[in-house]
C-alpha cells in the first residue's frame, strides 16, 4: 500500500513588471556575488532573459549539454515571444552556444576556427543593437580562458579571463549544487576578479533550487565573510479557489506516492490508466533511474519494453537519455527505443533517463515515475520537474529497503510521510523534512534572505585549495602577459600563495637524478587533475559493425560488461582507445558486476611502483603508504619533505593521480 501526500499548489509574486521581487533583485542588486535559491519553475533563468531584453550581456554556465540545448531552445522561443517583429535570423545572432554541440553547428556552417570565433564572441556576438547571451558548459568555458595550450590566431587580438569581467554584465552558474569541488575553482576565480576589479560592474550569480553553503570554501580562499549575498524566492501556497492577485502559479497540486519494492516497470502497469491518459493528451511521461549500470536503467530496458508493450506504448515513442545514450554517434536504436542527443525530447511520449535529467531541464510532464535519487537534492529536483505551471500532477517514487538503509534523508521522508499520509502539505515542509532544515519562517513562505539553516549541505574547503592551484594555471595562459599579468599578480589570493608553497618541495624533487622522473610524472598528473573540472577518467570508444559508436568510461566497460575479456582494445591514429565489437549494442554484454569493487592504480611521486586499491579506499591507502615510507627512515630528507607535501596536497584537494592505461 503506497504512502501519499499532496504538495499544495504554490505561486510567486509577479508585481515587478511581470517579475517577482526575487527575480528583480537578481538583476538590480549591487552586490558582486549572489547565491540564489528558488524552487523549480520559479523562473530563475528567465530573469536573465529579461536582462538580455534590457540590453545586458549574460554569460550563462550550465552543467550539462542537455541543459544547454534545452535553454537555447527556450531562449529562442521567449525572445521571439517578446519581440514578435524581430526576424529569427536577428535572434540567432544574439544567442551563442559554447559546447561540443555548438562546435558541430559552427563547423557545419563552414567555420574552420571555432576557438577564435568564440574569443571574438566574448566581446560581441553581432553588431545589431540589444542584449546578448552566451550559454556554455564549464568545460568549454575553462578551455577558452584557462587552458594553457590554447593560442590565438595570428594577427587577431587574444581574449582573457579579464575580458569576461569587463564585457559581460552577468555571469551565471546554474544548478551550482551539482558542481564538484574541483569545478568550483572556475567560478571562484571569476568571483575573486568580480570583487577585486569592481570597475567592471559584472555580477556573478549562483542559481539552484537546492542551494549549498559556499561560505566556508569562500572564506578559505580569502574572501571576506560578507562577500556572499544569499537570496531566495518567496513562495506561497494558493488554493484552487483563491484569487491570484498578481501572483504566478509555478506548480499545481502534485500528489506524491511512495512505493516500497516495486520496480518502475511494475509501476507503469499498476498505473496504466494514468500513463495512457497522459500520452493520449499529448503530454510526456518521465521515468528516472538512479543508475545507468549495476542493475540500473540499462539492465531494466528489456523488462521496461515488455511493460510498455503491455500497456500500449510502442518503444519508438520512447527516448533514452543518459550520458552514454546522448553520446551515441550513429542511427542505431536499442530494442526499438530512440537514442542520441540529436533527438528532440519534445517529440517523444515517454522519456527514460538517469539523474542527468534532473538538473534544470524542462519537459511537458505531469506524471513522473522515479527512483529516490542519490541525495536529498535529487528527490527535490526530480519532483520539481513535474507539472510546471498551473496544472495538477502525480509523482511515484519507488524505493528498496537498501535505499532506506543507505539514505538518512529517505528515512526522514518516509517517517514524516506516514504521519501525513493523505494530507495536503507545503513544498517548504517537504524540502525542510528531506534536507533536515530548521527554519524559523512560515511553512507557507520562504524568507527573502536564506541562511545556513536553509541550505542543502556545504561546499568542501577542497574547492578553495584547488582554486588556489588553478590560479597558477591561469597565470600561465597565453592571454595573460604584460599588463594583464600585473593585474592578476597584484590581486593574487592568499590560498594561491599557500598552495604554491606546498608544491615547492615536489618541484625541487623533479631535478633529483634518482627520483626526478617519478616526481615529474606525478606533478604533471597533479597539474592536469587541477585543470579538470570533473572526475571524468579514461574513456574508450565502443564501435559496432554498423559503425555506431559510444564514448564510455573505461571503468564502466571493465566493471559492468565482459567486453574487455572478449575483445582487444586498440588505439586510433589520434591515440584514443577503441573497442570493435560484434554485438549490435554494448548493452548486450552487461553483467551484474558492481562498480563499487572497481580498483584503481595510483602514481607515486618517488617511485615507479603503483598503488593498487579499491576506489572507495584509495585516498586512505595512498596516504597510509606515503606515511609508512616516511616513517621507514630510508629516504633522503628532501624526499621525505616532498612526500609530506604530497600528503598535505592530497588531503587539502582530494585529488589522486591515477595511472593512465
N, C-alpha and C positions, 0 to 999 in steps of 0.2 A: 504494500500500500504506500503510495507516494505521500511525502510531506509537501505542503504547498503554502505559499503566501503570495500576495499580490502587491507589487510595488506601485504606489499610487501615481496617477497622472501628475506631472510636475512641469513647471513653467519658469521662465525668467522674465524680468522686466525688459521692455524694449522701447524705453521712452527717449533715448538719446538719438533721435533721427533714425530710428529703426535698430539701434544698437542698445545693448544693455549697459548698465554702469560699468560692469567688468570689462566689456569689450571697449568701451570708451576710454577707460583707464589704460588699457594696453597700448593705445595709440597716443595718449596725451601725457602720461606721467613723465616727469623729467628724470627719474631715476635710471641709471645706466643698465642695471641687471635686474630683471624681474622674473620671479618664479610664479607661474600662473596655473591655478587649478580650476577646472570646471568639468562637470560630468559630460560624458559622451553626448554629442548632439547639441551642445550649447553654442556652437559656432566659434570655437577658439581660432580656427584657421580663417574663418570668414571675416573676422575683424581685420586681418591683414590684407584681405582682398579689398576691403573698404579703404585701407591705407593706399593701395595701388590706385584705386579710383580717385583718391585725393592727391595723386601725383607723387607719392612716395616711391622709393625703390626698396624692394624687400628681397632678402636672401632667405629662403625657407628650406631648412635642412630636415629631412625625414629619414627614418631608419631603414626603410626597405624600398626597393624598386617598385614593388607592387603599390605601395602607398604613394610614391612619387607619380606614377602613372594615373592613379585614381585622382590625385589632387590636380594634376594638369588638366584632366578632362573636366573636373568641376570648375576650374578657373575659366576655361574657355566658355562654358555654358553660362556661368554667373556674370562674366564681363559682357557677353552678348546680351544678357537679360537686362543689365543696367544701361547698356549703350546700344540700343536697338538699331541706331543709324550707323553703327561702326562696322565696316566690312570685316569679314572673317580674316582676311589677309592682314589687316591692321592689328587685330587682336593677337594673331600668331606672332607678330613682331614684338609684342610686349611681354611675351612669356617664353622662358627658356628652360630646358630640361638638361641638367648635367648628371648623366648617369650612362651606363653602358647602352641602355635603350636609346637615350638621346644621341649617343655617339653613332649608333647604327643609322638613325634617321638622317643625321648630317652627312654621313658617308654616302648614304643612298641618294642624297641630293647633290652629290658631286664634291663635297668638301674634302680636301686632302689633308688639311692640318687642323684637326678638331681642337687641339690644345690651344692654338693661337686664337682661334675664334672665341673660345671661352675666356681667354685672357682679355681680349677686347671687350667681351660682354660684361666684365667686371665694371667697366666704366659706363657702358651704354649698350642697350640691345638694338636700338634703332634711333633714327633722327626724328621720328614722329614725337609730337608732344604727349605728355601724360606719364603716369607712373609705370613701373615695370616690376616684374617678379621673376626670380630665378629659383627653380626648385631643384634640389640636389640631394644626393646621399652623402653621408660623412666621408666615405672613401673617395668619392670623386672630388669633393672639396679639398680634402687633405692632399690628394695627388697634385692638385693645381697650386696650392700655396705652401705646402710643407715638404714635398718630396724633393730631395737634393738632386735627383737625376733629371729633373725637368728643366730644359733650357728653352729660351725664347728663339723665335725665328730671327735670322739676321736682319738688321735694319728696322726691326719692329720693337717699339718700347715694351719692356717687360712690365708685368704687374706683380705686386707682392701682397702679403697679408695686410700691409698698411693701406693698400688701396681699398680693401674691403671696408676698413674703418671709415674711410673718407667718402666712398662712393655709394654706400647704402645707408638708408635711414633706419632700417630694422634688420637685424639678424635673428632668426627664429630657429630654435631647436625643438621640433615637435616630438611628442611621445618620448620625452627625455628620460623617463623612468626605465626605458629599455637600454640606455647607454651603459656599457661596461666601464669600469674604472679607467681602462686604457683609452677608451673612446672619449671620456670626459676631457682629456688633455686638450683636444682641439677647441672645444667651447670655452675651456678655462683660459686658454691663451688669448682668444678673441676677447673674452670678458676683461682680462687684465689690460688689454690695449684700450678697450672702451673707457675704462675708468681713468687710466693714466694719460690718455690723449683726448681729453674731453672736448677739445676744439672741433672734433669730428662730428659730435652730436649724434652718433649712432647709438641705438639701444639694442641690447641683447635680451631675448625673452625665451625662457624655458616653458613649454606647454605640456600639460598632461592631465588626464582625468584621475590619475593615481600618482600624485607627486611624491618624490622622495626628498629628504632633507639634505641640502648641499652645504650647510653652514660649516660643519667641521672640516670638510675637504677644502672649502674655500679659505678658511682661516689657516689651515696647514700650509696652503700655497703662499699665503702672505697678504690676503685681503683683509681689510678692516672688518670688524664684527657687523657693521651696518651696511656692508656692501650689497647685500641681497634684500630685495623688497618682495615680500610674498603677497600675492593677490588671489582671490578666489571668487567664483560666481555665486551670487545669492539665488538659491533655487527654492521655490515654494510649491507645496502640494496644492493642486487645484481640482476640485470635484468636477464631475461632468456637467453639473447644472450651474456652477459658479461662473459669473461673468469674468472675462479675461482682463478687462480694463487696461489695455495696452500691453499685456503680457503675451509672450510667445511660448506655446507649449512645445517642449522638446521631446517628451515621451508620453504616450498614453499609459493606461493601466497595463502593466506587464505581469502576467501570472508566472511565477517560478515554481517548478515542481522538481523535487529531489527524489531520485530513484536509486536504490541500492542493488548493485549486482547485475543490472540489466545492460547488455551491450547496446550500442547505438543502433545496430541492425535490428534488434528486437523492439526497441522503442519506436522505430519507424513503422513497424507492423502494428504495434499497440495503438499508435495514434495515426493510423492510416487516413482517417477522415480529415484530420487537420492538414496533413500533407497534401492530399488531393485538393482540398478547398483552396489552399494557397496557390498550388500550381495552376489550377483552373482559373483563378482570379488574376493570373499574370504576375504573381509575386514569387520571391525566391525562398527556398528552404535551405538552411545552412547547417552543416554538421562540422563540429570542431573537435579534433583529436589532440591529445597531449603529445603524442609521439608519432614520428614517421616510421621508425624501425621498431625493433623489440616489442612485438605484439601491438604495434600501433596501427596507423592508417593503412600502411602497405599490406600488412598481414590480413587485414579485415576486408579488403576490397572484394574478393570472391563472395564472401558472405553478404556484404552490402549489396552487391549486384543482384543476388537472388532475392533479397528482401525488396529491392526496388521493382524488380520484375513482378513480384507477387502483388505489390500494391498498384502497379500500372505506370511506373515511371521508367522510361527507356534510358539505358546508360548514356546514349548520345545527348540526352538532355542535361547531363551532369558534367561539371568541370572540376578536375582535381587541382588543388592549389597547395603547393609546398615549395620549399627552396629547391628541391631537385626537380619536381614537375615543372616549375616555372623555367628552369634552366634547360629543359629538353630542346634540342635542335633536331627538327625533322617532323614529319607528319604523322608518325605512329601514335595510335591511341593505346589504351590498355583496357582490355575486357570491354571495349566499346566506350569507355569514359574519355572525354576530351582532356587534352593535356597541353600545356605550353603557355608562356607569358604573352604570346601574341593573341591569345583568345580573350575576348571581352567578357568579363564575368556577367555583365548585364544581359548577355544573350542566352543564359542558361537558367533552367528552372531550379537547379539544385547545385550547391557548392559543397564539396567535401574537402576540408582543409585542415592544416595543422595550426599551431599557435601564431604563425606569421599573419594570419588573417585578423588577429585581434587588435593590432596596433593602428587605429585611426581610419581604417578603410571603411567606407560607407557602402552598404548594399541595400537593395529593396527587399528587406526581410522583416517579417513579423513572427517568424517561427524558427527557433534555434534548438538543435539537439547538440549537447556538448559534454565533454569530459570536464572535470573540475578545474584544470589548469595547473601550472607549475607553482604558483604562489598566489597570495591574496590579490595582487593586482590583476592577475589573469582572469579570475572569475568576474571581477567588476568590469573589466574591459570587454569581456565577451557578452555579458548581459547588456552592456551599453550598445552593442551592435543592433539590437532588436528594436523595432517599432520607433524609428526616428520620425518625429512629428507627432501629430495628434491622432495616434492610432493605438488600438489595443494589440497586445502581443502575448506570445507564450514562449517560455524558455524551459527546456527539460535538461536537467543536469543529472548525469549518471555517475556513480562513484562506487568504488570497491572498498572492502574492509582495509586493504593495503593502503589505499588513498587516505582513508580516515586515520590510520596509524601514522602515516607519514606527514600529514599536514595538520598542524595545530589549528590553523585558521578554519579548516574544514570541520574540525570537531566543534569549534565555537559556533559556526554557522548551523550545524545540524542540531545542536542543543537549543539554540535560540529559535530555530525553525519549528522544533517540536512544541515549544512554548507558545508560538504564534501561528500554529497550524490553522489555515483558513482565514487569517487576519489580513486586513489592508495595512500596509506599512509604508514608511517613508524611505526614499532612496538613501537619505542620510543615515537612517538607522541601519540599513544593510551594510553600507560602507563602514560604519563605525564598528559593527559586530565583526566583520571579516578582517578588518585591519587592527582590531583591538584598540581603536582610537577612543579617547575620552575627551569629549568636547563640552564646553560649558554653554554652547549655543543651543538655540531651539532645534529640535529634531526636524522642524519643517523649513529650516533655512540654514545656509552655510554662511559663516562670517565673512566679511569683506577681506580681512587680513588673516590668513591661515598661520598657524604656529606649529611647533613640533608635535603637538598632540593631534594635529590634523593630517600629518604626512604619513606615507606608507613605507617606512624604512628609511635608511640613511645611506648616502653615497660614501663608500670607503675612502679613508685618507690615502689609500694607494693611488687614487686618482691624482692627488697633488704631487706625489713622488714621480709618477710617470709624466705628468705635465712639466715638472721641473726638468726632466731629461729631454722632453720633446722641445723645450725652449732652445736647447743647444742645437738640435737638428734644424730648427727654424733659422738660426744664425748661419748655418751652412748652406742655406738655399741660394740658388743662383741669383735671385732677385734682391738679396739682402747684401748691399755693399754701400760704401761711402756714407752718405747722409742717412740712409735708411739704417745701416748698421749702427751708427752713432745713436740714433733714437732708441733702438732696441736695447743696446748696451746700457744706455742711461737708465732704462726702466727695468733692468733685469730683476726678476722676482727673487726673494730670499731663498725659495725652495730650489731654484735652478742652481744657485751657488752651492748649496748644501749637497745636491746630488752630484755636481761636477767634482766636488772634493772627494766624494766616495769613490768615484770612478778612477781617481788619480793612481792609487796603488795597482789597479788592474792594468792601466795604460803603461805604467812603468814596467810591469812584468812582461809586456809584449816585446821588450828589447832584450830579454834574457835569452842566452844561447840555448839553454836546455828546455825552458818552459815557454818561450816566446810564441812558438807556433800554436800551442794549445790555447794560450791566453788570447791570441788574435782571433782564433776561431770562435771562442766563447764571446768575446767582446763584439765581434761582428754580428753574431746571432742575437746578442742582447740589444744592440742598437737597432737591428731590424725589428725585433719584437716591440720596441718602444714606438716605432713608426706604424705598426699595425694597430688598427682601431678596434679589432675584434679578435677573439680567439679562434681564428679560422686557420686550420693547419693544412697539411699536404692534401692535394686533391688528385684524382685520377679520372680520366675521361673514358667512360664505357661506350663502346661502339658496336652496334649490331650489324648483321649482314645487309640490312637496308640502308645503312649509313646514318641512321638515327643515333644521336649520342647524348649522353648525360654527364655533366660535370659533377662528381660526387666526392665527398670526403673520403680519404683513404681509409680512415678508421671504420667508417660505416660499411664500406665494401668488405673490409677484413673481418669485422666483428658480427655483421648481420647477414652476410651471404657466404657461400662457399666458392665464389667465383675465382678467388686467388689460388685456390687449391687445384683448379681445373684448367686455368688459362695462365699464360706467362705475360706479365706486363712488359711493354716496350716503350721506348721513348720516341716522341715525334721529332722532326727536324728542329723544332724550337726547344727541345729538351723537356717537353711536358710528358708525363706518364699517361699511357693509353692501355686499354684492355679490350681486345677484339673478342667478342663472344658469339656463339652460335645461336643462343636463345634470342627470341624476338624482343625480350624485355628483361631488365635486370631484376625485376620483382620475382621472376620465376625461380631465382636462385636464393630467395630469402630463407633464412634459417631461424631458429628460436634462440640464437645466442644473444646475450645481454651485453650492451656496451659498457656496463659498469665494470666488467672484467678486463677492459682494454688496458694494455700495457704500453708504456712509453719508454723511449731511450733518451736519457738526458746527457748533455755535453758537460764535461768538467773543464774548469778554467786552467788546469795544470797537468792534465793527463789525457792520453789518447783513449783511455778506457771509458766506457759508457756506463751509466747507472740505469738499469732496467727495473722498472717499478710499476705497479698498478697506478693508473692515472689518479685515482682518488687519494692515494697516499704519497704521490710523487714529491710534493713540497717537503713533507716531513722527512722522507727518506733522503732527499738531496742535502738538506741542512744537516741531518744526523751524520752523514758520511763526511761532509766537509769538516765538521767539528771533530770527528774521530781522527781525520788527517792532521789537524792542528794539534790535537792532544797527543798524538803519537810522538811528536818531537823530532821527527826525521827530516823535516823540511827546513830549508833556509828561512831566516826571519822575514825576508822580504816576500817570500811566497806565502808564509803564514799570514802576513799582513794583507796580501791580496785576497786570500781565501776569506779572511774575516770581513773584508769589504764586500765580497760577493755574497756572503751570508746576509749582511745588512741590506744590500741592494735587493736581494731576493725577497726578504721579509717585508721591506718597505713597498715593493712594487707588485709582488705576487707573480712575477714573470719567471718562467723556466725556459731554458733553451733546449729544444728537442732536436735530436739528430735527424737531419733530412735524409730521406730514403735514397 
